[in-house]
Amino acid sequence: MPAKPVLDMVREAAPTVSVGMLTADLLALGSELKTIERAGVRLLHVDVMDGCFCPAMTFGPPLVKAMKTSMLKDVHLMIRDPLDKAEAYVSAGADMVTFAIEGAPHPHRVLQALGGMANANDAGRGILRGVSLNPGTPLEVVEPLLDELEMVLLLAVNPGWGGQKFIPATARRIEQVRRMLVAADSEALVMIDGGVTRSNIAEVARMEADLIVAGSAVFDGQDAAANARFLIETVAAART
């Protein structure tokens, strides 16, 4: 199933913020979703950690399915051996599936498998396929996969530990990935994830990623709608 329709939907929204749900109030999930959707959020970022690839354990397919929303579900698999697990997240309603390249012995095969899956929300929409790279992973590992993916996600922190600061070298890595995509004549999107705050969102936006993940900066116990609008508007202003 080609990912062109969903890729067009995401590209039309970019540059923008994909809101991380890890720090949302899950006991009030429906209310949280309505709040950020009314604020103009187009994408939800769901961090899936298995306690093996990285130390934290978070969400599974049931939570992805429980997110009843028209927003696109952006699922990030930070797990070991995603090949046999990705289909469960697609069946649960993922529109975008990104997996950690370090946890996948056969990343090319994972991308091929995702390309053959139908979107549970709209069969004609396709699945946007991506790979994520830890801060210390050489970017060259993604080059053989560029013909099979629609997004490269660069982590700006090490996965699984809270409270980390944005790693400044991420800016150089974005530049390098952009050069790789141009050389490969690829339309793939670039996403940044980790360490994004209200205070650094403008600086991060100027690094010219298409998508920026922000979670705690939205769900900080204050006004989630106001926070989401601030982040989205700041990203748009930084790129004009």
N, C-alpha and C positions, 0 to 999 in steps of 0.2 A: 504494500500500500504506500504510494508516494506521499511524502510529507509536504508537498508544495502548498496545499491550502492552509494548513496550520502555520507553516513558515511565513506565508504572506500575512496571516493575521498577526503574528508576533512582530514581523518587520514593520507593519503599519503602526503598531503601538510604540515601537522603539524610537528614540531612547526612553526607557522607562524603568520603573522599579518592579521587581518581582518580590512580593511580600512574604517573608519567611514566617511560617506558622509555628515554629518551635516554641516561641515564647508567648503565643496567644493563650487566652483562657479557654481551655478545651471543654470546661464545664458549661461554657456559654458559646460554643462553637458557632451555632447558627447566628447569634447576635453579632459576634465578631466578624463573620463573613459579610453580613449585611452592612455593617458599619464601614468596612474598608471598600466594599463595592460602591457604596454611595459616594465615597470620597474620590472615586475615579480609578481605583486599582483594576488592572486588567489581568494580572497574573498572580497566582499563589505558588509560593515555593515550599515544597514539602521535603524536609531533610530526613532521609531514611538511613538510620545507623543500626548496625546489627550487634554491636558489642564485640565484634571480632576484627573487622577491618579497622575500626577505630573504637576507643573505649566506651563511648556512650551508646545507649540503646534508646530508640525513639519510636517511630511510627511504622505501621504495617498497612497492607492493603485495606483493611476495614475502615481505617480512618480516612484514607483517600476517598473511599466510596461514600463515607458519611458527609463529606463536604459537598453539600447540595448548593450549587452556584453556577452561574453562567461564566464566571471567570475561568481562564485557562489554568489547568492544574499542571504545574511545573515540578515534576518529581525527580529528586536527586538521590540516586542510590549509592550510598557510601557503605557498600557491603562486599563480602567475598562472593566470588562466583555468581555474578548476576544473570548468567545465561538462562538458568532454569527458574529464576524468580521474577524476571522482568514482566512476563506475561500476566502475572497476578495483578501487577500495578496498572497495566494497560486495561485489563478487564474491570478494574476498580474505577477507571475513569481518567487515567493520566492522559494528558494531551502532549506532554513533553516528558521524555525520559532521558536523563543524563546519568551515566554510571562512572564510577571511579576507575580510571584505566589501570591503576595499580592493583586493583582487586580482581581484574578480569584476565584470566590466562589466555582467553581467545577473544579479544575485543572486536576483531573484524566480524567474527561469527555473531556476537551480541548485536552489533549494528545491523547485520543482515536479517537476523530474526526479528528485530524491532520493525524493520522495513516491511516485513510481511504481515504485520499485525494490523487489525482494523481498530479504529478509534471507537470506544464504547459510547462516546457522546454523539458522534456523527461519523458514520463509517466512511464518508467521503472526505473527511478532514485529514486523515493520515496522522502519523505520530512523528513529532519532531524529535530527532535522535541526536544526543550529544555525549561527549566524554568530558570528564573533569580531571584536572591535574593538580596534585598537591604542590605546595610552593617549592619543594626541592626536586621535583621531577623535571628532567630535561624536556624541553618542548619538542625536540626532534621525534619523540615517540608517537606524536600525533600525525606526523606527515604521511605515513602509509595509509591512514584512515580517512583522509580528507575527501575522497570520492564517495564515502558512505555516510557522512554525517552532515548535520545542519547546524551544529553549535559546538563551540569549545568553551568550557567553563574553567576559569582560572581561580583557584582558591587563594585568597589573600591571607589566610591563616591556616594552621594545621588542623585537620578535621577532628572533632570530638572533644576539644577542650574549650570551655567557655572563658570569656574575659580577655581574649587575645587582642593585640593591637594589629591594625592593618600593616602588612609587610610592604615597605616602600618599593622593593624590587618588582612588585606587581606591575608597575607602570612600564618598565622595560620589557617585561614578558608580554604585555598587551601589544606593544609595538612589534615585537618579534613575531607573534602569532599573526598579526595583520599582514606582515610581509609574506609569511608562509601562505596565507589564504590568497593573496594577490598572485603569487607565483603559481599557485595551483588552479587559478581561475575559479575559486570557490566562493559561493555566496553565503557561507556559514556565518552565523552570528557569534559574537563574543560576549561572554557573561563574566562578571566579577562577583565573588561571594566571600564574605567574611570581614569582620572588623569595620563595617560601614556604620557611621553614626551621623547624627544631625550636624555635628561640627565639621566632619570631613566629606560630606556627601558632594559638595560642589567640586572639591579637589578631585575626588574619585570620578565624578562625571566628566571632568575635563580630560581624563585618560581615554575617553571615547569608546568605552564598551557600549554595546547595544543594550544590555540589560544589567542591572545592578540589584543584587539581593540585599534586602534590609529587613530584619525581623525585630530585634529588641529596640531599634530606633523607632519602630511603630508602636509596638506593644510594651510601652515603658511604664504602664500604670497611670498615664496621664490621658490625653485625648487622642485615641488611635486615629480617628478620622482626620484631625488637624495635623497629626504627625505624617500621615500618609500623603495628604495634600502638599505639605511642605516639601517632602522628599521628591515627589513627582514634579512639582513646579520648579524646584531647584535644579533637578536634572535637565529639564527642558531649557531653563534659562542659561545653564552653563554651556549648552550646545548650540546656542543661537548666536 
